[in-house]
Amino acid sequence: MSAAGIVVDGLRKRYGATVALDGMSFAVRPGVVTGLVGPNGAGKSTTMRVILGLDAVDEGTALVGGRPYRSFRHPLKHLGSLLDAGALHPGRSGRDHLLWLAHAQGLTARRVDQVIEQVGLAPAARRKAGGYSLGMRQRLGIAAALLGDPPVVMLDEPFNGMDPDGIIWMRGFLRSLAAQGRAVLVSSHLMNEVQDTAAHLVVIGRGRVVADAGLAELIAAASRNRVALRTTAAAQALRVLAEAGARVTGGGRDAVVVSGLSAEQVVALLGRSAVPFSEVSAHRATLEDVYLELTGGAVEFRAGAPSEVAL
């Protein structure tokens, strides 16, 4: 596998008065699953379309292996992508759909059968694709992305429509592509799946990169100075801790998360005030916590915020 990746540098794009991309820059490295996440309208799909040469930009470049995607004679041999699982002829079988793509790229029927087997679609390969479930269409789209055995793979929302078994398969499959040395870019709204799959994260909001770092690094930063507290007297604990300058938010049944105080300080304060508690421990943030913290100011449509711990 060649050491190719994606480099996005200074992308700017406007649609009339709307700024879609505002200096977008990041890289997708070989051997790594990179998650691309952000609110609706943040610029994820536009960025992917620019990488594929489907949308033009006002400024900046997007290169695959050091070259524009459209400069390749057989682009599927350099970058395989899935942007829309519904982009297929419903009257063709899954295999015929892939044969049509393979012919255009100078690939063989043998390669078609290999990728069908690879994505677990062999039992349905000769059925009309119009009758496929969304999960099966996702597998067909991934098979198409792999036809040219490309060093770079880019998938938009690959977990959509997958049943639990399919999601487990997808996690392992994406990690295996990276383990083979491929650069893998995955866009998804499903934070749990990104956390279980990606090693690196690019978080975007309003057309800009707001974080570009390893997943473990981002979670560690979001976990810092937060304490998980389990208590049957949440209202009393809230008053005591708030008076000491802490911020307390709900964390589930009889559980709260305390920011601004160490575990030792929380124990001492609750002990002096005779507030009962059963657990005080370092809080480990989730990718959802990281995402909400980083994109809080970049959400286009926002519902009313839930209240903090109810008194």
Buried (B, 14 or more C-beta within 10 A) or exposed (E): BEEBBBBBBBBBBEEEEEBBBBBBBBBBBBBBBBBBBBBEBBBBBBBBBBBBBEBEBEEBEBBBBEEBBEEBEEBBBBBBBBBEBEEBEEEBBBBBBBBBBBEEBEBEEEBBBBBBEBBBBEEBBEBBBEEBEEBBBBBBBBBBBBBBBBBBBBBBBBBBBBEEEBBEBBBEBBBEBBEEBBBBBBBBBBBBBBBBBBBBBBBBBBBBBBBBBEBEEBBEEBBEEBBBBBBEBBEBBBBBBBEEEBBBBBBEEBBBBBBBBBBEBBBEBBEEBEBEBEEBEEBEBBBEBBBBBBBEEBBEEEEEEEEEBEE
